Amino acid sequence: MEKLSKAEFRIFLLIIILLILVTLLTRFEGGADTFDYTDTAKFFAGEYSAKIRTSHSYLYGLIHSPFVGLFKSFWIFKITSLASLLLIIYSVYIMGEKDKRALWLMVLSPIVWYIAPWASPIQLSSLLFLWGWYFIRAWDKKLKKNVLYLFYSGILIGLSWAFWDGILFFIPLIAISFLYDKKLIHIFYFIIFILIGALPKLILDQILFGFAFFTTVRHVMASLTLTFLGGFYSQGGLWGITNFILLIIFFPIFTYLIFKKNTFKENKKSVIFVSLSIILLILNSQIRFVLLIVPIIILIINKYLTHKKFIAQITFSFILILLVLNPYVLQIKWDVGNNDKGIEFTHFIKNIDNINLNGFDKDAIRNDLADISKDYPNESFIVGNYPDSYRILASFYWGNNVKEFVSIEDYNLHTRNDSIIAIRELCSNVKIKERRDVCISIWIRKAFNDSTNYNAIKYAISEEENLNLEDFKLIKRYRYLSLFEKI
C-alpha cells in the first residue's frame, strides 16, 4: 500500500489488529442462521449427535468440517470471516485505483465490524460477488465480441451463490441492471456461467438429496414464507420501523450521492443495481446483508466526496463502530442475555434495559451435558421445550456418549402418528359471485427415512424445570439443565 504514509500505515495496522482481536476474543459466534452453518460443519465432521436441519447451502459447512472435527471448535469460521473481510477491504482499495480514501472508508465501514465475528458465508459470498460485479461492469464498459469478463463474472457470482443461497435474490437484480440492453445470447451465457460457478453446491445437493436444487428451493420458499407469511413457526416478518432504521444507518451516510446527475450518468447500471438491492434489503431488513452492496457504494461515491464529507463519514463510522463493538467486548468475559450464540448490536439496542451479564451460561450447559452423558451413556434424549431446543445441545456437546438429541416436536409427531410439521396456505379472495377461490398450500413434514426408535427413548432434557410432555417426570436438576425420565 505504497500510497499510505508510515503513520497512516501504523494506524491502519492497529485498526486491523483491533478487528482481529475483537473477533477472536469475543464469545459471540453469530445470530440468525449461525447454527445452520456450524451444525452442518459438525455433522460432516461426524461430531453431531442429532438430525441435521438447515435451510441453507451445505457447502459452507462442508469446507469447514475438517477443521471443526480436528479442533472440536468453531474458531475456523472466525478465521474465514476475517480473511474474507480483509480481502474485501483490499479489493476495494485495488478497484478504487489504490485510493487510500476508499481504503479508509471500507476498513472503517461499520458493517465490517458488525459481521466480523459471525459464523456465516455472507463474508465470503460478498467478496466473490464484489468481483463478479467488477467483471460484469468491466465487460459492459468494454463490450466487444469477447465475453471472457462476462464468464469471470458469472463464475464468481455462481460460486458466491454456492456458499450462500441469499445471493439468489440478488442475481436477477444484477442481471436486469447490466443486461437489459444486451442481446438474448448474453443473458443465456450469463445464466450458464452462473450455473457452472454453482456446480460445487449443485453436485453436493445431488449427492445428499438426489436433487441438485434441493437447498435452493427450500431456502427460497423459507425466505418467502418468513418475509410474507411470518414463517412456519409464526416468527413474524423481518420488516419493521426499528429494523429499517438500524439497517439504514449501516449504509454510508452519503449514499444519496449515487443519485446525483453526474454520478448516475457515469455509473448508471451500478446505481440501478444498488437501488434495486436497497429496496430488497428494506423488505428483508437484516443488517448482515448490507455487506453485499456497501463496497460497491463506497467505490461509486468515493471520488464524489469532498474532504469535509469524507471526514464526516469517517467520524460517523467511528461512532457507530464503538456502538457495534459494545456487545462483542462485553462477551469477551461474560455471557450476555439469553441468545444461544450471543447477542449483537440490534439485539443489544432493542433489549438494552434487559441485558443480563451471565444471562446465558454456555459453559454450564457444556458441563451439564458432559455429566449427563457420563451418568446416562449411549442414550437418546428428547430435548424441549421448543422444536429447535435440541440444536443448542447438539451444537454445544462434544463427545461420543450421546446416541441422539431428539426434537420434542418429532417426538410429539410420533406419539400422534402424524408427519406434518407445519402448513401455510395462500388463497385468493374473490369479490364477486364466483364459485371458486384458488389456494396454494405448502407444508413441511418429517423426513420419510426417519429411523429414530422413539418408543425406546427413556430420558428427556430441558433448560426449564418443567417439560411439556405428560409421561415424563423430573429426576435431576443439574447446573443449567433438567433431566426427566419416562414414567
Contacts in CASP RR format, 6 or more apart in sequence:
PFRMAT RR
TARGET T0000
AUTHOR 0000-0000-0000
METHOD contacts of the structure
MODEL  1
MEKLSKAEFRIFLLIIILLILVTLLTRFEGGADTFDYTDTAKFFAGEYSA
KIRTSHSYLYGLIHSPFVGLFKSFWIFKITSLASLLLIIYSVYIMGEKDK
RALWLMVLSPIVWYIAPWASPIQLSSLLFLWGWYFIRAWDKKLKKNVLYL
FYSGILIGLSWAFWDGILFFIPLIAISFLYDKKLIHIFYFIIFILIGALP
KLILDQILFGFAFFTTVRHVMASLTLTFLGGFYSQGGLWGITNFILLIIF
FPIFTYLIFKKNTFKENKKSVIFVSLSIILLILNSQIRFVLLIVPIIILI
INKYLTHKKFIAQITFSFILILLVLNPYVLQIKWDVGNNDKGIEFTHFIK
NIDNINLNGFDKDAIRNDLADISKDYPNESFIVGNYPDSYRILASFYWGN
NVKEFVSIEDYNLHTRNDSIIAIRELCSNVKIKERRDVCISIWIRKAFND
STNYNAIKYAISEEENLNLEDFKLIKRYRYLSLFEKI
1 9 0 8 1.000
1 12 0 8 1.000
1 93 0 8 1.000
1 98 0 8 1.000
1 100 0 8 1.000
1 103 0 8 1.000
2 98 0 8 1.000
3 98 0 8 1.000
3 99 0 8 1.000
3 100 0 8 1.000
4 12 0 8 1.000
4 100 0 8 1.000
4 103 0 8 1.000
8 100 0 8 1.000
12 103 0 8 1.000
12 107 0 8 1.000
15 107 0 8 1.000
15 108 0 8 1.000
16 86 0 8 1.000
16 107 0 8 1.000
19 82 0 8 1.000
19 85 0 8 1.000
19 112 0 8 1.000
19 113 0 8 1.000
19 116 0 8 1.000
20 82 0 8 1.000
22 113 0 8 1.000
22 116 0 8 1.000
22 117 0 8 1.000
22 325 0 8 1.000
22 328 0 8 1.000
22 329 0 8 1.000
22 332 0 8 1.000
23 78 0 8 1.000
23 81 0 8 1.000
23 82 0 8 1.000
23 116 0 8 1.000
23 117 0 8 1.000
24 75 0 8 1.000
24 78 0 8 1.000
24 82 0 8 1.000
25 332 0 8 1.000
26 117 0 8 1.000
26 328 0 8 1.000
26 329 0 8 1.000
26 331 0 8 1.000
26 332 0 8 1.000
27 331 0 8 1.000
27 332 0 8 1.000
27 335 0 8 1.000
27 342 0 8 1.000
27 362 0 8 1.000
28 117 0 8 1.000
28 327 0 8 1.000
28 328 0 8 1.000
28 331 0 8 1.000
28 341 0 8 1.000
28 342 0 8 1.000
28 343 0 8 1.000
28 344 0 8 1.000
29 38 0 8 1.000
29 74 0 8 1.000
29 77 0 8 1.000
29 78 0 8 1.000
29 117 0 8 1.000
29 118 0 8 1.000
29 119 0 8 1.000
29 341 0 8 1.000
29 342 0 8 1.000
30 117 0 8 1.000
30 118 0 8 1.000
30 119 0 8 1.000
30 120 0 8 1.000
30 341 0 8 1.000
30 342 0 8 1.000
30 344 0 8 1.000
31 118 0 8 1.000
31 339 0 8 1.000
31 341 0 8 1.000
31 342 0 8 1.000
31 344 0 8 1.000
32 286 0 8 1.000
32 288 0 8 1.000
33 56 0 8 1.000
33 120 0 8 1.000
34 118 0 8 1.000
34 119 0 8 1.000
34 120 0 8 1.000
34 341 0 8 1.000
35 54 0 8 1.000
35 340 0 8 1.000
35 341 0 8 1.000
35 388 0 8 1.000
35 391 0 8 1.000
35 395 0 8 1.000
36 54 0 8 1.000
36 55 0 8 1.000
36 56 0 8 1.000
37 54 0 8 1.000
37 56 0 8 1.000
37 60 0 8 1.000
37 61 0 8 1.000
37 64 0 8 1.000
37 77 0 8 1.000
37 119 0 8 1.000
37 120 0 8 1.000
37 121 0 8 1.000
38 61 0 8 1.000
38 68 0 8 1.000
38 74 0 8 1.000
38 77 0 8 1.000
38 119 0 8 1.000
38 395 0 8 1.000
39 48 0 8 1.000
39 52 0 8 1.000
39 53 0 8 1.000
39 54 0 8 1.000
39 391 0 8 1.000
39 394 0 8 1.000
39 395 0 8 1.000
40 52 0 8 1.000
40 54 0 8 1.000
40 56 0 8 1.000
40 58 0 8 1.000
40 60 0 8 1.000
40 61 0 8 1.000
40 62 0 8 1.000
40 65 0 8 1.000
41 60 0 8 1.000
41 61 0 8 1.000
41 62 0 8 1.000
41 64 0 8 1.000
41 65 0 8 1.000
41 68 0 8 1.000
41 74 0 8 1.000
41 77 0 8 1.000
42 48 0 8 1.000
42 65 0 8 1.000
42 68 0 8 1.000
42 69 0 8 1.000
42 394 0 8 1.000
42 395 0 8 1.000
43 52 0 8 1.000
43 65 0 8 1.000
44 58 0 8 1.000
44 61 0 8 1.000
44 62 0 8 1.000
44 65 0 8 1.000
45 65 0 8 1.000
45 66 0 8 1.000
45 68 0 8 1.000
45 69 0 8 1.000
46 69 0 8 1.000
47 68 0 8 1.000
47 69 0 8 1.000
47 72 0 8 1.000
47 398 0 8 1.000
47 399 0 8 1.000
48 394 0 8 1.000
49 394 0 8 1.000
49 397 0 8 1.000
49 399 0 8 1.000
49 402 0 8 1.000
49 403 0 8 1.000
49 404 0 8 1.000
49 405 0 8 1.000
50 390 0 8 1.000
50 391 0 8 1.000
50 393 0 8 1.000
50 394 0 8 1.000
50 404 0 8 1.000
50 405 0 8 1.000
50 406 0 8 1.000
50 407 0 8 1.000
51 404 0 8 1.000
51 407 0 8 1.000
51 410 0 8 1.000
51 447 0 8 1.000
51 450 0 8 1.000
51 452 0 8 1.000
53 388 0 8 1.000
53 391 0 8 1.000
54 215 0 8 1.000
55 215 0 8 1.000
55 218 0 8 1.000
55 219 0 8 1.000
55 222 0 8 1.000
56 121 0 8 1.000
56 164 0 8 1.000
56 165 0 8 1.000
56 215 0 8 1.000
56 219 0 8 1.000
57 121 0 8 1.000
57 162 0 8 1.000
57 163 0 8 1.000
57 164 0 8 1.000
57 165 0 8 1.000
57 201 0 8 1.000
57 215 0 8 1.000
57 219 0 8 1.000
58 201 0 8 1.000
58 204 0 8 1.000
58 205 0 8 1.000
58 208 0 8 1.000
58 215 0 8 1.000
59 162 0 8 1.000
59 163 0 8 1.000
59 200 0 8 1.000
59 201 0 8 1.000
59 204 0 8 1.000
60 121 0 8 1.000
60 124 0 8 1.000
60 163 0 8 1.000
60 164 0 8 1.000
62 204 0 8 1.000
64 76 0 8 1.000
64 77 0 8 1.000
64 80 0 8 1.000
67 76 0 8 1.000
68 74 0 8 1.000
68 76 0 8 1.000
72 398 0 8 1.000
74 119 0 8 1.000
77 118 0 8 1.000
77 119 0 8 1.000
77 120 0 8 1.000
78 116 0 8 1.000
78 117 0 8 1.000
78 119 0 8 1.000
80 123 0 8 1.000
80 124 0 8 1.000
81 115 0 8 1.000
81 116 0 8 1.000
81 117 0 8 1.000
81 118 0 8 1.000
81 119 0 8 1.000
81 120 0 8 1.000
81 123 0 8 1.000
82 116 0 8 1.000
84 123 0 8 1.000
84 124 0 8 1.000
84 126 0 8 1.000
84 127 0 8 1.000
85 112 0 8 1.000
85 115 0 8 1.000
85 116 0 8 1.000
85 123 0 8 1.000
87 127 0 8 1.000
88 106 0 8 1.000
88 112 0 8 1.000
88 123 0 8 1.000
88 126 0 8 1.000
88 127 0 8 1.000
88 130 0 8 1.000
88 291 0 8 1.000
88 295 0 8 1.000
89 103 0 8 1.000
89 106 0 8 1.000
89 107 0 8 1.000
89 112 0 8 1.000
91 127 0 8 1.000
91 130 0 8 1.000
91 131 0 8 1.000
91 134 0 8 1.000
91 295 0 8 1.000
92 102 0 8 1.000
92 103 0 8 1.000
92 105 0 8 1.000
92 106 0 8 1.000
92 130 0 8 1.000
92 295 0 8 1.000
92 298 0 8 1.000
92 299 0 8 1.000
93 99 0 8 1.000
93 100 0 8 1.000
93 102 0 8 1.000
93 103 0 8 1.000
93 106 0 8 1.000
95 102 0 8 1.000
95 130 0 8 1.000
95 134 0 8 1.000
95 299 0 8 1.000
96 102 0 8 1.000
96 299 0 8 1.000
96 302 0 8 1.000
99 302 0 8 1.000
99 303 0 8 1.000
101 302 0 8 1.000
101 305 0 8 1.000
101 310 0 8 1.000
102 298 0 8 1.000
102 299 0 8 1.000
102 302 0 8 1.000
104 314 0 8 1.000
105 252 0 8 1.000
105 298 0 8 1.000
105 302 0 8 1.000
105 310 0 8 1.000
105 313 0 8 1.000
105 314 0 8 1.000
105 317 0 8 1.000
106 112 0 8 1.000
106 294 0 8 1.000
106 295 0 8 1.000
106 298 0 8 1.000
108 314 0 8 1.000
108 317 0 8 1.000
108 318 0 8 1.000
108 321 0 8 1.000
109 252 0 8 1.000
109 294 0 8 1.000
109 298 0 8 1.000
109 317 0 8 1.000
110 249 0 8 1.000
110 250 0 8 1.000
110 317 0 8 1.000
110 320 0 8 1.000
110 321 0 8 1.000
110 324 0 8 1.000
111 250 0 8 1.000
111 287 0 8 1.000
111 288 0 8 1.000
111 290 0 8 1.000
111 291 0 8 1.000
111 294 0 8 1.000
112 291 0 8 1.000
113 321 0 8 1.000
113 324 0 8 1.000
113 325 0 8 1.000
114 250 0 8 1.000
114 287 0 8 1.000
114 288 0 8 1.000
114 324 0 8 1.000
114 344 0 8 1.000
114 345 0 8 1.000
115 122 0 8 1.000
115 123 0 8 1.000
115 287 0 8 1.000
115 288 0 8 1.000
115 291 0 8 1.000
117 328 0 8 1.000
118 288 0 8 1.000
119 341 0 8 1.000
120 164 0 8 1.000
120 288 0 8 1.000
121 163 0 8 1.000
121 164 0 8 1.000
122 164 0 8 1.000
122 288 0 8 1.000
122 289 0 8 1.000
122 291 0 8 1.000
122 292 0 8 1.000
123 291 0 8 1.000
124 160 0 8 1.000
124 163 0 8 1.000
124 164 0 8 1.000
125 160 0 8 1.000
125 161 0 8 1.000
125 163 0 8 1.000
125 164 0 8 1.000
125 166 0 8 1.000
125 167 0 8 1.000
125 292 0 8 1.000
126 160 0 8 1.000
126 291 0 8 1.000
126 292 0 8 1.000
126 295 0 8 1.000
128 156 0 8 1.000
128 157 0 8 1.000
128 158 0 8 1.000
128 159 0 8 1.000
128 160 0 8 1.000
128 163 0 8 1.000
129 156 0 8 1.000
129 157 0 8 1.000
129 160 0 8 1.000
129 167 0 8 1.000
129 170 0 8 1.000
129 292 0 8 1.000
130 295 0 8 1.000
130 296 0 8 1.000
131 152 0 8 1.000
131 156 0 8 1.000
132 152 0 8 1.000
132 153 0 8 1.000
132 154 0 8 1.000
132 156 0 8 1.000
132 157 0 8 1.000
132 160 0 8 1.000
133 153 0 8 1.000
133 174 0 8 1.000
133 270 0 8 1.000
133 273 0 8 1.000
133 296 0 8 1.000
134 153 0 8 1.000
135 149 0 8 1.000
135 150 0 8 1.000
135 152 0 8 1.000
135 153 0 8 1.000
135 154 0 8 1.000
135 156 0 8 1.000
136 149 0 8 1.000
136 150 0 8 1.000
136 153 0 8 1.000
136 154 0 8 1.000
136 174 0 8 1.000
136 178 0 8 1.000
136 190 0 8 1.000
137 178 0 8 1.000
137 269 0 8 1.000
137 270 0 8 1.000
138 149 0 8 1.000
139 147 0 8 1.000
139 148 0 8 1.000
139 149 0 8 1.000
139 150 0 8 1.000
139 153 0 8 1.000
140 178 0 8 1.000
140 269 0 8 1.000
142 149 0 8 1.000
143 182 0 8 1.000
147 186 0 8 1.000
147 189 0 8 1.000
150 186 0 8 1.000
150 189 0 8 1.000
150 190 0 8 1.000
150 193 0 8 1.000
151 189 0 8 1.000
151 193 0 8 1.000
153 190 0 8 1.000
153 193 0 8 1.000
154 190 0 8 1.000
154 193 0 8 1.000
154 194 0 8 1.000
154 196 0 8 1.000
154 197 0 8 1.000
155 193 0 8 1.000
155 194 0 8 1.000
155 196 0 8 1.000
155 197 0 8 1.000
156 197 0 8 1.000
157 167 0 8 1.000
157 171 0 8 1.000
157 174 0 8 1.000
157 194 0 8 1.000
157 197 0 8 1.000
158 167 0 8 1.000
158 171 0 8 1.000
158 193 0 8 1.000
158 194 0 8 1.000
158 195 0 8 1.000
158 196 0 8 1.000
158 197 0 8 1.000
158 198 0 8 1.000
159 197 0 8 1.000
159 198 0 8 1.000
159 200 0 8 1.000
160 167 0 8 1.000
161 167 0 8 1.000
161 168 0 8 1.000
161 171 0 8 1.000
161 194 0 8 1.000
161 197 0 8 1.000
161 198 0 8 1.000
161 201 0 8 1.000
162 197 0 8 1.000
162 198 0 8 1.000
162 199 0 8 1.000
162 200 0 8 1.000
162 201 0 8 1.000
162 202 0 8 1.000
163 201 0 8 1.000
165 215 0 8 1.000
165 216 0 8 1.000
165 219 0 8 1.000
165 220 0 8 1.000
166 219 0 8 1.000
166 223 0 8 1.000
167 292 0 8 1.000
168 216 0 8 1.000
168 219 0 8 1.000
168 220 0 8 1.000
169 223 0 8 1.000
169 280 0 8 1.000
170 277 0 8 1.000
170 280 0 8 1.000
170 292 0 8 1.000
171 194 0 8 1.000
173 273 0 8 1.000
173 276 0 8 1.000
173 277 0 8 1.000
173 280 0 8 1.000
174 273 0 8 1.000
175 187 0 8 1.000
175 190 0 8 1.000
176 272 0 8 1.000
176 276 0 8 1.000
177 269 0 8 1.000
177 270 0 8 1.000
177 272 0 8 1.000
177 273 0 8 1.000
177 276 0 8 1.000
178 269 0 8 1.000
178 273 0 8 1.000
179 186 0 8 1.000
179 187 0 8 1.000
179 190 0 8 1.000
195 202 0 8 1.000
201 215 0 8 1.000
201 216 0 8 1.000
202 212 0 8 1.000
202 213 0 8 1.000
203 212 0 8 1.000
205 211 0 8 1.000
205 212 0 8 1.000
205 213 0 8 1.000
205 214 0 8 1.000
205 215 0 8 1.000
205 216 0 8 1.000
206 212 0 8 1.000
208 214 0 8 1.000
209 215 0 8 1.000
211 217 0 8 1.000
221 442 0 8 1.000
222 231 0 8 1.000
222 232 0 8 1.000
223 284 0 8 1.000
225 231 0 8 1.000
225 232 0 8 1.000
225 424 0 8 1.000
225 442 0 8 1.000
226 235 0 8 1.000
226 236 0 8 1.000
226 237 0 8 1.000
226 238 0 8 1.000
227 237 0 8 1.000
227 238 0 8 1.000
227 239 0 8 1.000
227 283 0 8 1.000
227 284 0 8 1.000
228 237 0 8 1.000
229 424 0 8 1.000
229 426 0 8 1.000
230 236 0 8 1.000
230 237 0 8 1.000
231 237 0 8 1.000
231 424 0 8 1.000
232 421 0 8 1.000
232 422 0 8 1.000
232 424 0 8 1.000
232 444 0 8 1.000
233 387 0 8 1.000
233 422 0 8 1.000
238 283 0 8 1.000
238 284 0 8 1.000
238 285 0 8 1.000
238 286 0 8 1.000
239 282 0 8 1.000
239 283 0 8 1.000
239 284 0 8 1.000
239 285 0 8 1.000
240 285 0 8 1.000
242 350 0 8 1.000
243 285 0 8 1.000
243 286 0 8 1.000
243 346 0 8 1.000
244 282 0 8 1.000
244 285 0 8 1.000
246 285 0 8 1.000
246 287 0 8 1.000
246 345 0 8 1.000
246 346 0 8 1.000
246 349 0 8 1.000
247 281 0 8 1.000
247 282 0 8 1.000
247 285 0 8 1.000
247 286 0 8 1.000
247 287 0 8 1.000
247 290 0 8 1.000
249 320 0 8 1.000
250 287 0 8 1.000
250 290 0 8 1.000
250 294 0 8 1.000
250 320 0 8 1.000
251 278 0 8 1.000
251 290 0 8 1.000
251 294 0 8 1.000
251 297 0 8 1.000
252 294 0 8 1.000
252 297 0 8 1.000
252 298 0 8 1.000
252 301 0 8 1.000
252 313 0 8 1.000
253 312 0 8 1.000
253 313 0 8 1.000
253 316 0 8 1.000
254 301 0 8 1.000
254 305 0 8 1.000
254 309 0 8 1.000
254 312 0 8 1.000
254 313 0 8 1.000
255 297 0 8 1.000
255 301 0 8 1.000
257 263 0 8 1.000
257 300 0 8 1.000
257 301 0 8 1.000
257 304 0 8 1.000
257 305 0 8 1.000
258 264 0 8 1.000
258 267 0 8 1.000
258 271 0 8 1.000
258 274 0 8 1.000
258 275 0 8 1.000
258 297 0 8 1.000
258 300 0 8 1.000
258 301 0 8 1.000
259 271 0 8 1.000
259 275 0 8 1.000
260 304 0 8 1.000
262 304 0 8 1.000
263 271 0 8 1.000
263 300 0 8 1.000
263 301 0 8 1.000
263 304 0 8 1.000
264 271 0 8 1.000
267 300 0 8 1.000
270 296 0 8 1.000
270 300 0 8 1.000
271 300 0 8 1.000
273 293 0 8 1.000
273 296 0 8 1.000
274 293 0 8 1.000
274 296 0 8 1.000
274 297 0 8 1.000
274 300 0 8 1.000
277 292 0 8 1.000
277 293 0 8 1.000
278 293 0 8 1.000
281 289 0 8 1.000
281 290 0 8 1.000
281 293 0 8 1.000
287 345 0 8 1.000
287 346 0 8 1.000
305 313 0 8 1.000
323 345 0 8 1.000
324 345 0 8 1.000
326 345 0 8 1.000
326 348 0 8 1.000
327 336 0 8 1.000
327 342 0 8 1.000
327 343 0 8 1.000
327 344 0 8 1.000
327 345 0 8 1.000
327 347 0 8 1.000
327 348 0 8 1.000
328 344 0 8 1.000
330 336 0 8 1.000
330 357 0 8 1.000
331 342 0 8 1.000
331 343 0 8 1.000
334 357 0 8 1.000
334 358 0 8 1.000
335 342 0 8 1.000
335 357 0 8 1.000
335 358 0 8 1.000
335 359 0 8 1.000
335 360 0 8 1.000
335 361 0 8 1.000
335 362 0 8 1.000
336 342 0 8 1.000
336 343 0 8 1.000
336 355 0 8 1.000
336 356 0 8 1.000
336 357 0 8 1.000
336 359 0 8 1.000
336 360 0 8 1.000
337 343 0 8 1.000
337 351 0 8 1.000
337 354 0 8 1.000
337 355 0 8 1.000
337 356 0 8 1.000
337 359 0 8 1.000
337 360 0 8 1.000
338 356 0 8 1.000
338 359 0 8 1.000
338 360 0 8 1.000
339 347 0 8 1.000
339 360 0 8 1.000
340 360 0 8 1.000
340 392 0 8 1.000
340 395 0 8 1.000
342 360 0 8 1.000
343 351 0 8 1.000
343 355 0 8 1.000
348 355 0 8 1.000
361 479 0 8 1.000
361 480 0 8 1.000
362 396 0 8 1.000
364 479 0 8 1.000
364 480 0 8 1.000
365 392 0 8 1.000
365 393 0 8 1.000
365 396 0 8 1.000
365 463 0 8 1.000
365 480 0 8 1.000
365 481 0 8 1.000
366 396 0 8 1.000
366 397 0 8 1.000
366 398 0 8 1.000
367 479 0 8 1.000
368 478 0 8 1.000
368 479 0 8 1.000
368 480 0 8 1.000
368 481 0 8 1.000
369 393 0 8 1.000
369 396 0 8 1.000
369 397 0 8 1.000
369 402 0 8 1.000
369 481 0 8 1.000
371 478 0 8 1.000
372 381 0 8 1.000
372 461 0 8 1.000
372 478 0 8 1.000
372 481 0 8 1.000
372 483 0 8 1.000
373 397 0 8 1.000
373 399 0 8 1.000
373 401 0 8 1.000
373 402 0 8 1.000
374 401 0 8 1.000
376 459 0 8 1.000
376 483 0 8 1.000
377 401 0 8 1.000
378 401 0 8 1.000
378 402 0 8 1.000
378 403 0 8 1.000
379 402 0 8 1.000
379 403 0 8 1.000
379 457 0 8 1.000
379 458 0 8 1.000
379 459 0 8 1.000
380 402 0 8 1.000
380 403 0 8 1.000
380 404 0 8 1.000
380 405 0 8 1.000
380 406 0 8 1.000
380 452 0 8 1.000
380 453 0 8 1.000
380 456 0 8 1.000
380 457 0 8 1.000
380 459 0 8 1.000
381 393 0 8 1.000
381 402 0 8 1.000
381 404 0 8 1.000
381 405 0 8 1.000
381 406 0 8 1.000
381 457 0 8 1.000
381 459 0 8 1.000
381 460 0 8 1.000
381 461 0 8 1.000
382 406 0 8 1.000
382 407 0 8 1.000
382 408 0 8 1.000
382 411 0 8 1.000
382 457 0 8 1.000
382 459 0 8 1.000
382 460 0 8 1.000
382 461 0 8 1.000
382 469 0 8 1.000
382 472 0 8 1.000
383 389 0 8 1.000
383 390 0 8 1.000
383 392 0 8 1.000
383 393 0 8 1.000
383 405 0 8 1.000
383 406 0 8 1.000
383 407 0 8 1.000
383 408 0 8 1.000
383 460 0 8 1.000
383 461 0 8 1.000
383 462 0 8 1.000
384 390 0 8 1.000
384 407 0 8 1.000
384 408 0 8 1.000
384 460 0 8 1.000
384 461 0 8 1.000
384 462 0 8 1.000
384 463 0 8 1.000
384 467 0 8 1.000
384 468 0 8 1.000
385 408 0 8 1.000
385 462 0 8 1.000
385 463 0 8 1.000
385 464 0 8 1.000
385 466 0 8 1.000
385 467 0 8 1.000
385 468 0 8 1.000
386 408 0 8 1.000
387 407 0 8 1.000
387 408 0 8 1.000
387 409 0 8 1.000
387 421 0 8 1.000
388 407 0 8 1.000
389 407 0 8 1.000
389 408 0 8 1.000
389 462 0 8 1.000
389 463 0 8 1.000
390 405 0 8 1.000
390 406 0 8 1.000
390 407 0 8 1.000
390 408 0 8 1.000
392 463 0 8 1.000
393 405 0 8 1.000
393 461 0 8 1.000
394 405 0 8 1.000
397 405 0 8 1.000
404 452 0 8 1.000
405 461 0 8 1.000
406 452 0 8 1.000
406 454 0 8 1.000
406 457 0 8 1.000
408 460 0 8 1.000
408 468 0 8 1.000
408 469 0 8 1.000
409 421 0 8 1.000
410 446 0 8 1.000
410 450 0 8 1.000
410 452 0 8 1.000
410 454 0 8 1.000
411 454 0 8 1.000
411 457 0 8 1.000
411 469 0 8 1.000
412 469 0 8 1.000
413 419 0 8 1.000
413 420 0 8 1.000
413 421 0 8 1.000
413 446 0 8 1.000
414 454 0 8 1.000
415 454 0 8 1.000
419 445 0 8 1.000
419 446 0 8 1.000
420 443 0 8 1.000
420 444 0 8 1.000
420 445 0 8 1.000
421 443 0 8 1.000
421 444 0 8 1.000
421 445 0 8 1.000
421 446 0 8 1.000
422 443 0 8 1.000
422 444 0 8 1.000
423 441 0 8 1.000
423 442 0 8 1.000
423 443 0 8 1.000
424 441 0 8 1.000
424 442 0 8 1.000
424 443 0 8 1.000
425 439 0 8 1.000
425 440 0 8 1.000
425 441 0 8 1.000
425 442 0 8 1.000
426 439 0 8 1.000
426 440 0 8 1.000
426 441 0 8 1.000
427 437 0 8 1.000
427 438 0 8 1.000
427 439 0 8 1.000
427 440 0 8 1.000
428 437 0 8 1.000
428 438 0 8 1.000
428 439 0 8 1.000
429 437 0 8 1.000
430 436 0 8 1.000
430 437 0 8 1.000
457 486 0 8 1.000
458 485 0 8 1.000
458 486 0 8 1.000
459 483 0 8 1.000
459 484 0 8 1.000
459 485 0 8 1.000
459 486 0 8 1.000
460 467 0 8 1.000
460 469 0 8 1.000
460 472 0 8 1.000
460 483 0 8 1.000
460 484 0 8 1.000
460 485 0 8 1.000
460 486 0 8 1.000
461 481 0 8 1.000
461 482 0 8 1.000
461 483 0 8 1.000
461 484 0 8 1.000
462 481 0 8 1.000
462 482 0 8 1.000
462 484 0 8 1.000
463 480 0 8 1.000
463 481 0 8 1.000
463 482 0 8 1.000
464 482 0 8 1.000
465 474 0 8 1.000
465 477 0 8 1.000
465 482 0 8 1.000
466 474 0 8 1.000
466 482 0 8 1.000
467 474 0 8 1.000
467 482 0 8 1.000
467 484 0 8 1.000
469 484 0 8 1.000
471 486 0 8 1.000
471 487 0 8 1.000
472 484 0 8 1.000
472 485 0 8 1.000
472 486 0 8 1.000
472 487 0 8 1.000
473 484 0 8 1.000
473 485 0 8 1.000
473 487 0 8 1.000
474 482 0 8 1.000
474 483 0 8 1.000
474 484 0 8 1.000
475 483 0 8 1.000
475 484 0 8 1.000
475 485 0 8 1.000
476 482 0 8 1.000
476 483 0 8 1.000
477 483 0 8 1.000
END
